């Protein structure tokens, strides 16, 4: 079968799967109530088809299926843990989506692991030659980059065409490309086409790679000169001004990362001998990396000693460990003074495996940054290194996730703790309750009749685009509503009234001929008056005839707008 047809079929199936998940998340499907299932499915549907397409022709079908199955299990485990750590018992519908850590982690995991797998399978051994790793990694990276550019230009052309048609009064194309049913499969098909075209012309990719690496390699001497001058000035300026910035470790780690990138751009696959200037810059870069990493580690240690661990500092620690691996390997390669810097290749391979191990740790309970941070901050509080008045309880609630919520519960209920700690923990938990909730938690049925089936499962966000403002309990759950079911317009059909506290209002919903619930009317309530809601709960509300009739004129039905008169509560003083 033609490889293009296979990739197109994979891209179409990926688009259908992503659209089905989109419908499940945004349209009240059963999957929207199961974040522990939705998140891994979305991560797998977004990543694994791309690996399958890039692996066609490079792996035997049986080996391709086996590796994709193993990676699917790894991605699923990351997705489940990502939603579990949030605490699904407090999760809102927005928490269906994987977190930024899981998305970035899966991307890096596959971007590092897949070239290792493809190169090893290509040479039929666990550890392939470094040129094979280098060629495979750069090919994959450039394929994804140019395929993404292809998709961007594809959508630019579609939008341009839609606007041109709109100029002559034809708005169909604009509406079509704005629908998810078209946009998602079209994007995955375009991405598949980009992957195929870049794979079918390997010479073009290699030529672009050579040009890009040659250009980047000539930036290495400039970076080496600047970093060398910076390190040479430190004995005269001291470190105080460096620590005053508050982001010294991030800056030093960024400089180290750029140095490693440009060093490898100059080194390439190690088979070609660079010119004298580049060769001297390579040796200097290998030696400069160690002091940069030592400074970054020292800066991070100071911050942790002063303020304890936070998720950002846990990530920085992982980068320090990874940078130390590079610094040790590159430094040894420079000291040996062998032609070709053979130690750089080995260091890159070891660092790739170490990065996979670090990713596996932070993306699972082994070294969850939130768990480490919560434990560190609690230890500082319990040891008296942080006063209760200065302790950040909001950090536990907002960034501590499941671990922080559990810690707040323990502090609130622990009689051995001071009253100030227990009170602040209770206040943080009470603010947590004000976070968005799904409609199933934000709407409370009242009265003898239950809510009709399908009312909560309806896509109210889409309905709001057609009918205007709806009660917030249907959209984001920031406010809660009470629901009353009955026949309130006298039509003999079941209707739903939602009562909002702020503003005090009743909103009436009716079912149309297609079975969808639609907004029919809104009624203002007198503030602080319980009588109408008590009557609704007891089934005592009924329809009244209008005070003024509708008018028919010229084939139009005209409805009266009554002069506004705020309702008054029965028994209220006038």
Secondary structure, 3 states (H helix, E strand, C coil): CCHHHHHHHHHHHHHHHHHHHHHHHHCCCHHHHCHHHHHHHHHHHHHHHHHHHHHECCECHHHHHHHHHHHHHHHHHHHHHHHHHHCHHHCCHHHHCCCHHHHHHHHHHHHHHHHHHHHHHHHCCCCCCHHHHHHHHHHHHHHHHHHHHHHHHHHHHHHHHHHHHHHCCCCHHHHHHCCHHHHHHHHHHHHHHHHHHHHHCHHHHHHHHHHHHHHHHHHHHHHHHHHHHHHHHHHHHCCHHHHCCCCHHHHHHHHHHHHHHHHHHHHCCCCCCCCHHHHHHHHHHHHHHHHHHHHHHHHHHHHHHHHCCCHHHHHHHHHHHHHHHHHHHHHHHHHHCCCCCHHHHHHHHHHHHHHHHHHHHHCCCCCCHHHHHHHHHHHHHHCCCCCCCCCCHHHHHHCCHHHHHHHHHHHHHCCCCCHHHHHHHHHHHHHHCCCCCCHHHHEEEECCCCCCCCCCCCCHHHHHHHHCCCCHHHHCCCCCEEEEEECCCCCCCCEEEEEECCCCEEEEEEECCCCCEEEEEEEECCCCCCHHHHHHHCCCCCCCCCCCCCEEECCEEECCCCCCCCCCCCCCCC
